[in-house]
């Protein structure tokens, strides 16, 4: 009886940990994306205008493609290591 109870408690604790971890990770990602939104074409256009360049749609598309390629090639880094780079 105690072995069965122990196994049931371990399984329940594991399921509760997975569920809690999911919701904590979800909240963290939502907060992160709210604080650091991904760059879109409008933001890129504004940055170019602030630097004194006249942004054409062709140039914006080229820069977006370069940024997408660069982000795909970057290795996935976790936590504080990313902030140091």
DRENDO-1510 file (C-alpha; in Angstrom, 1 decimal, always signed):
<recs>
REC; n; res; u; v; w
REC; 1; UNK; +0.0; +0.0; +0.0 .
REC; 2; UNK; +2.7; +2.5; +0.9 .
REC; 3; UNK; +4.6; +1.7; -2.3 .
REC; 4; UNK; +1.5; +2.4; -4.4 .
REC; 5; UNK; +0.9; +5.7; -2.5 .
REC; 6; UNK; +4.5; +6.7; -3.0 .
REC; 7; UNK; +4.3; +6.1; -6.8 .
REC; 8; UNK; +1.0; +8.0; -7.0 .
REC; 9; UNK; +2.5; +11.0; -5.1 .
REC; 10; UNK; +5.6; +11.0; -7.4 .
REC; 11; UNK; +3.4; +11.0; -10.5 .
REC; 12; UNK; +1.1; +13.7; -9.1 .
REC; 13; UNK; +4.1; +15.9; -8.1 .
REC; 14; UNK; +5.7; +15.4; -11.6 .
REC; 15; UNK; +2.5; +16.4; -13.4 .
REC; 16; UNK; +2.0; +19.4; -11.1 .
REC; 17; UNK; +5.7; +20.5; -11.7 .
REC; 18; UNK; +5.2; +20.2; -15.5 .
REC; 19; UNK; +2.0; +22.2; -15.4 .
REC; 20; UNK; +3.5; +24.9; -13.1 .
REC; 21; UNK; +6.6; +25.1; -15.2 .
REC; 22; UNK; +4.6; +25.6; -18.4 .
REC; 23; UNK; +2.6; +28.5; -16.9 .
REC; 24; UNK; +5.7; +30.2; -15.4 .
REC; 25; UNK; +7.5; +29.9; -18.8 .
REC; 26; UNK; +4.5; +31.2; -20.6 .
REC; 27; UNK; +4.2; +34.2; -18.4 .
REC; 28; UNK; +7.9; +34.9; -18.6 .
REC; 29; UNK; +7.9; +34.8; -22.4 .
REC; 30; UNK; +4.8; +37.1; -22.6 .
REC; 31; UNK; +6.5; +39.6; -20.4 .
REC; 32; UNK; +9.8; +39.4; -22.4 .
REC; 33; UNK; +8.0; +39.9; -25.7 .
REC; 34; UNK; +6.1; +42.9; -24.2 .
REC; 35; UNK; +9.3; +44.5; -22.9 .
REC; 36; UNK; +11.4; +43.6; -26.0 .
REC; 37; UNK; +9.1; +43.4; -29.1 .
REC; 38; UNK; +10.7; +41.9; -32.2 .
REC; 39; UNK; +11.8; +44.4; -34.9 .
REC; 40; UNK; +9.3; +45.0; -37.7 .
REC; 41; UNK; +9.5; +47.0; -40.9 .
REC; 42; UNK; +8.0; +50.2; -39.3 .
REC; 43; UNK; +10.6; +50.2; -36.6 .
REC; 44; UNK; +13.4; +49.6; -39.1 .
REC; 45; UNK; +12.0; +52.5; -41.2 .
REC; 46; UNK; +12.0; +54.8; -38.2 .
REC; 47; UNK; +15.6; +53.8; -37.3 .
REC; 48; UNK; +16.8; +54.5; -40.8 .
REC; 49; UNK; +15.1; +57.9; -40.8 .
REC; 50; UNK; +16.7; +58.8; -37.5 .
REC; 51; UNK; +20.1; +57.9; -38.9 .
REC; 52; UNK; +19.5; +60.4; -41.8 .
REC; 53; UNK; +18.8; +57.8; -44.5 .
REC; 54; UNK; +15.9; +57.8; -46.9 .
REC; 55; UNK; +14.5; +54.3; -46.6 .
REC; 56; UNK; +13.3; +52.6; -49.7 .
REC; 57; UNK; +11.1; +49.5; -49.6 .
REC; 58; UNK; +13.9; +47.6; -51.4 .
REC; 59; UNK; +16.5; +48.5; -48.7 .
REC; 60; UNK; +14.1; +47.7; -45.9 .
REC; 61; UNK; +13.4; +44.3; -47.4 .
REC; 62; UNK; +17.1; +43.6; -47.7 .
REC; 63; UNK; +17.8; +44.6; -44.1 .
REC; 64; UNK; +14.9; +42.4; -42.9 .
REC; 65; UNK; +16.2; +39.5; -44.8 .
REC; 66; UNK; +19.7; +40.0; -43.4 .
REC; 67; UNK; +18.3; +40.2; -39.9 .
REC; 68; UNK; +16.3; +37.0; -40.3 .
REC; 69; UNK; +19.3; +35.2; -41.7 .
REC; 70; UNK; +21.5; +36.4; -38.9 .
REC; 71; UNK; +18.9; +35.3; -36.2 .
REC; 72; UNK; +18.6; +31.9; -37.8 .
REC; 73; UNK; +22.4; +31.3; -37.7 .
REC; 74; UNK; +22.8; +32.4; -34.1 .
REC; 75; UNK; +23.2; +29.6; -31.6 .
REC; 76; UNK; +20.5; +29.4; -29.0 .
REC; 77; UNK; +21.9; +31.0; -25.8 .
REC; 78; UNK; +20.1; +30.9; -22.4 .
REC; 79; UNK; +19.7; +33.5; -19.7 .
REC; 80; UNK; +22.6; +35.8; -18.7 .
REC; 81; UNK; +25.0; +34.5; -21.3 .
REC; 82; UNK; +23.0; +36.2; -24.0 .
REC; 83; UNK; +23.1; +39.5; -22.1 .
REC; 84; UNK; +26.9; +39.4; -21.9 .
REC; 85; UNK; +27.4; +39.1; -25.7 .
</recs>
